[in-house]
Amino acid sequence: MASYINKQVIELNKVTEENRNRATRSVKTDTHLSGPEDSGRRLYRMVAVSFGMLCVLQVTLNISLRLVYNRGMGDKTNVTAEKDQLQTSFNTLAKEKDQLQTSYNTLTEERDQQKRENNDLMAKFSNLKQTAEGWQKFESSWYFISTETKTWRESSRDCQERGADLVIINSDKEQEFLFGLNKRAWIGLTDSVTEGTWKWVDGTPLTISHWYPQQPDNGGDNPANGEEDCVELNTETWLPVKAWNDQSCLDNRHWICEKVV
């Protein structure tokens, strides 16, 4: 506190000295340029101004000293109050930080969820673009009917490359729709893993069937037919509801792919 007062006094002395020198220079200049009467009036005015400035500086010094004194006397009381205020501010900022972190985490999760949804939409849009040519829609699925023939496994691989699978038939309506395509084609049903246990290409078991009478027969009594572990939809000669036939997986047939949208 003492150093602060000394600093104030030094600064005031400097200001006083500078004003005194300025007043002296002004008087000399005015005396040199004007007559004695004008010089007297100017000297009186400069003295009056200097005196006024000294009074102002004195008042300023008194106020500064009082402020310094009051600050020194109140420091002990204010330290505790300021500490409490700082602790309160710190607690408030910590709470706001936690709230901001929670908001940030929530926004990040929402952003990631939105990104996943956008990716799903883009994938579906891409799939729809791919199905624009050569595909037909029925209910919630798109169907591709080949224009060439391949074995059952080759047909299944082609469907996978198109982002689909050999068709899985789940209802009589779907069976009738496929029959209306008028193609003798592979569907996604086989018992190649376990003889007599028919499963769709997605691994689900057969629950409804549309076998032609006396089918499946696994080649019947003719050994030349070999194992018949894959199923075709025979739309050329049979009725729509009962038009499945087991056939050798090595035979070449058209095929039908299904893509659920």
C-alpha positions as CSV (number, residue, x, y, z in Angstrom):
1,M,0.0,0.0,0.0
2,A,2.9,2.4,0.9
3,S,4.5,1.8,-2.5
4,Y,1.2,2.6,-4.2
5,I,1.0,6.0,-2.3
6,N,4.6,6.9,-3.1
7,K,3.9,6.1,-6.8
8,Q,0.9,8.4,-6.7
9,V,2.9,11.2,-5.1
10,I,5.7,10.9,-7.6
11,E,3.3,11.0,-10.5
12,L,1.6,14.1,-9.0
13,N,5.0,15.9,-8.5
14,K,5.9,15.2,-12.1
15,V,2.6,16.7,-13.3
16,T,3.0,19.8,-11.1
17,E,6.6,20.3,-12.3
18,E,5.6,20.0,-15.9
19,N,2.8,22.5,-15.5
20,R,5.1,25.0,-13.7
21,N,7.7,24.7,-16.5
22,R,5.0,25.1,-19.1
23,A,3.6,28.2,-17.3
24,T,7.1,29.7,-17.1
25,R,7.8,29.1,-20.8
26,S,4.5,30.7,-21.7
27,V,5.2,33.8,-19.6
28,K,8.6,34.3,-21.1
29,T,7.2,33.9,-24.6
30,D,4.3,36.3,-24.0
31,T,6.7,38.9,-22.3
32,H,8.9,38.8,-25.3
33,L,6.2,39.2,-27.8
34,S,3.9,41.7,-26.0
35,G,4.1,44.8,-23.9
36,P,4.4,45.0,-20.1
37,E,0.7,45.4,-19.5
38,D,-0.3,42.4,-21.6
39,S,2.5,40.4,-20.0
40,G,1.1,41.2,-16.5
41,R,-2.3,40.1,-17.4
42,R,-1.1,36.9,-18.9
43,L,1.2,36.2,-15.9
44,Y,-1.8,36.7,-13.6
45,R,-3.9,34.3,-15.7
46,M,-1.2,31.7,-15.8
47,V,-0.6,31.8,-12.1
48,A,-4.4,31.5,-11.5
49,V,-4.6,28.5,-13.8
50,S,-1.6,26.9,-12.2
51,F,-3.1,27.4,-8.7
52,G,-6.3,25.8,-9.9
53,M,-4.5,22.9,-11.3
54,L,-2.6,22.4,-8.0
55,C,-5.9,22.4,-6.1
56,V,-7.3,19.8,-8.5
57,L,-4.2,17.7,-8.1
58,Q,-4.4,18.0,-4.3
59,V,-8.0,16.8,-4.3
60,T,-7.1,13.9,-6.6
61,L,-4.3,12.9,-4.2
62,N,-6.6,13.0,-1.3
63,I,-9.2,10.8,-3.1
64,S,-6.4,8.4,-4.1
65,L,-5.1,8.1,-0.6
66,R,-8.6,7.5,0.8
67,L,-9.3,4.8,-1.8
68,V,-6.0,3.1,-1.1
69,Y,-6.7,3.3,2.7
70,N,-10.2,2.0,2.3
71,R,-9.0,-0.8,0.1
72,G,-6.4,-1.8,2.6
73,M,-8.9,-1.8,5.5
74,G,-11.5,-3.8,3.6
75,D,-9.2,-6.4,2.1
76,K,-9.5,-8.8,4.9
77,T,-13.3,-8.7,4.7
78,N,-13.5,-8.7,0.9
79,V,-11.1,-11.7,0.5
80,T,-13.7,-14.1,1.9
81,A,-16.5,-12.6,0.0
82,E,-14.6,-12.7,-3.3
83,K,-13.6,-16.3,-2.6
84,D,-17.2,-17.3,-2.1
85,Q,-18.2,-15.4,-5.3
86,L,-15.4,-17.2,-7.2
87,Q,-16.4,-20.6,-5.8
88,T,-20.1,-19.9,-6.8
89,S,-19.0,-18.9,-10.3
90,F,-16.8,-22.0,-10.6
91,N,-19.7,-24.2,-9.5
92,T,-22.0,-22.5,-12.0
93,L,-19.4,-22.9,-14.8
94,A,-18.8,-26.6,-13.9
95,K,-22.6,-27.3,-14.1
96,E,-22.9,-25.4,-17.4
97,K,-19.9,-27.4,-18.7
98,D,-21.6,-30.7,-17.8
99,Q,-24.8,-29.6,-19.4
100,L,-22.9,-28.6,-22.6
101,Q,-21.1,-32.0,-22.6
102,T,-24.4,-33.8,-22.3
103,S,-25.8,-31.7,-25.1
104,Y,-22.8,-32.4,-27.2
105,N,-23.0,-36.1,-26.6
106,T,-26.7,-36.0,-27.5
107,L,-26.1,-34.1,-30.7
108,T,-23.2,-36.4,-31.6
109,E,-25.5,-39.4,-31.2
110,E,-28.3,-37.8,-33.2
111,R,-25.7,-36.9,-35.9
112,D,-24.5,-40.5,-36.1
113,Q,-28.1,-41.8,-36.2
114,Q,-28.9,-39.3,-39.0
115,K,-25.8,-40.4,-40.9
116,R,-26.8,-44.1,-40.6
117,E,-30.3,-43.3,-41.8
118,N,-28.9,-41.3,-44.7
119,N,-26.7,-44.2,-45.6
120,D,-29.7,-46.5,-45.5
121,L,-31.7,-44.2,-47.7
122,M,-28.8,-43.8,-50.2
123,A,-28.4,-47.6,-50.3
124,K,-32.2,-48.0,-51.0
125,F,-32.0,-45.3,-53.6
126,S,-29.1,-47.0,-55.3
127,N,-31.0,-50.3,-55.2
128,L,-34.0,-48.6,-56.8
129,K,-31.8,-47.1,-59.5
130,Q,-30.4,-50.6,-60.2
131,T,-33.9,-52.0,-60.5
132,A,-35.1,-49.4,-63.0
133,E,-34.4,-51.8,-65.9
134,G,-35.2,-55.5,-66.0
135,W,-37.1,-55.6,-62.7
136,Q,-40.7,-55.7,-61.9
137,K,-42.4,-54.7,-58.6
138,F,-45.0,-56.7,-56.7
139,E,-46.1,-55.6,-53.2
140,S,-42.9,-54.9,-51.2
141,S,-40.4,-56.7,-53.5
142,W,-38.7,-56.3,-56.9
143,Y,-38.2,-59.2,-59.2
144,F,-35.6,-59.8,-61.9
145,I,-36.3,-62.3,-64.6
146,S,-33.2,-63.5,-66.5
147,T,-33.0,-63.6,-70.3
148,E,-30.4,-66.4,-70.3
149,T,-30.1,-69.8,-68.6
150,K,-27.7,-71.0,-65.9
151,T,-27.3,-73.7,-63.3
152,W,-29.0,-73.2,-60.0
153,R,-25.8,-72.2,-58.2
154,E,-24.7,-69.9,-61.0
155,S,-28.2,-68.4,-60.9
156,S,-28.0,-67.9,-57.1
157,R,-24.6,-66.2,-57.5
158,D,-26.0,-63.8,-60.2
159,C,-28.8,-62.8,-57.8
160,Q,-26.3,-62.1,-55.0
161,E,-24.2,-59.9,-57.3
162,R,-27.4,-57.9,-58.0
163,G,-27.9,-57.4,-54.3
164,A,-30.7,-60.0,-54.2
165,D,-31.4,-63.7,-53.8
166,L,-33.2,-66.4,-55.7
167,V,-36.9,-65.7,-55.1
168,I,-38.5,-66.9,-51.8
169,I,-42.2,-67.5,-52.2
170,N,-44.3,-66.7,-49.1
171,S,-47.9,-66.6,-50.3
172,D,-50.3,-67.9,-53.0
173,K,-50.5,-64.3,-54.4
174,E,-46.8,-64.2,-54.9
175,Q,-46.9,-67.7,-56.5
176,E,-49.6,-66.5,-58.9
177,F,-47.7,-63.3,-59.7
178,L,-44.5,-65.3,-60.5
179,F,-46.5,-67.8,-62.6
180,G,-47.8,-64.9,-64.7
181,L,-44.2,-64.0,-65.7
182,N,-44.4,-67.1,-67.9
183,K,-40.9,-68.4,-67.3
184,R,-39.7,-71.8,-66.4
185,A,-37.1,-70.6,-63.8
186,W,-35.2,-71.5,-60.7
187,I,-36.5,-70.4,-57.3
188,G,-34.5,-70.2,-54.1
189,L,-35.5,-73.6,-52.7
190,T,-33.1,-76.6,-52.2
191,D,-32.5,-79.8,-50.1
192,S,-28.9,-80.0,-51.1
193,V,-27.7,-79.8,-47.5
194,T,-30.0,-82.6,-46.1
195,E,-31.9,-84.8,-48.5
196,G,-35.6,-84.3,-48.0
197,T,-35.2,-81.2,-45.8
198,W,-36.2,-78.3,-48.0
199,K,-34.9,-74.8,-47.1
200,W,-34.9,-71.4,-48.8
201,V,-31.7,-69.7,-49.7
202,D,-31.9,-67.5,-46.5
203,G,-31.9,-70.7,-44.4
204,T,-35.6,-70.5,-43.4
205,P,-37.5,-73.8,-43.6
206,L,-40.3,-74.5,-46.0
207,T,-43.7,-73.7,-44.5
208,I,-46.0,-73.4,-47.5
209,S,-45.5,-75.3,-50.7
210,H,-46.8,-75.5,-54.3
211,W,-45.5,-78.8,-55.5
212,Y,-46.9,-80.3,-58.6
213,P,-48.6,-83.7,-57.9
214,Q,-46.1,-86.5,-57.2
215,Q,-43.3,-83.9,-56.7
216,P,-40.7,-83.8,-55.3
217,D,-39.6,-87.2,-56.5
218,N,-35.8,-86.8,-56.5
219,G,-35.6,-88.1,-60.1
220,G,-38.1,-90.9,-59.6
221,D,-37.2,-94.3,-60.8
222,N,-34.8,-93.1,-63.5
223,P,-31.2,-93.1,-62.2
224,A,-30.2,-91.1,-65.2
225,N,-31.9,-88.0,-63.7
226,G,-29.5,-88.0,-60.8
227,E,-30.1,-86.2,-57.6
228,E,-32.8,-83.5,-57.9
229,D,-32.0,-81.1,-55.1
230,C,-33.1,-77.7,-56.6
231,V,-36.6,-76.4,-57.4
232,E,-37.9,-74.8,-60.5
233,L,-41.1,-73.0,-61.2
234,N,-42.6,-74.8,-64.2
235,T,-45.0,-72.2,-65.8
236,E,-45.0,-73.8,-69.3
237,T,-47.4,-76.7,-68.6
238,W,-48.6,-76.7,-65.0
239,L,-51.2,-74.8,-63.1
240,P,-50.0,-71.7,-61.2
241,V,-50.8,-72.9,-57.6
242,K,-49.1,-76.4,-58.1
243,A,-46.1,-75.7,-60.3
244,W,-43.0,-76.6,-58.3
245,N,-40.7,-79.4,-59.5
246,D,-37.5,-80.7,-58.1
247,Q,-34.7,-80.8,-60.7
248,S,-31.0,-81.5,-61.0
249,C,-29.1,-78.4,-59.9
250,L,-26.8,-78.8,-62.8
251,D,-29.5,-78.2,-65.4
252,N,-29.7,-74.8,-67.1
253,R,-32.8,-72.7,-66.4
254,H,-33.9,-69.1,-66.4
255,W,-34.0,-67.7,-62.8
256,I,-35.9,-65.2,-60.8
257,C,-34.2,-62.9,-58.3
258,E,-36.0,-61.1,-55.5
259,K,-35.0,-57.9,-53.7
260,V,-37.1,-56.7,-50.7
261,V,-37.3,-52.9,-50.5
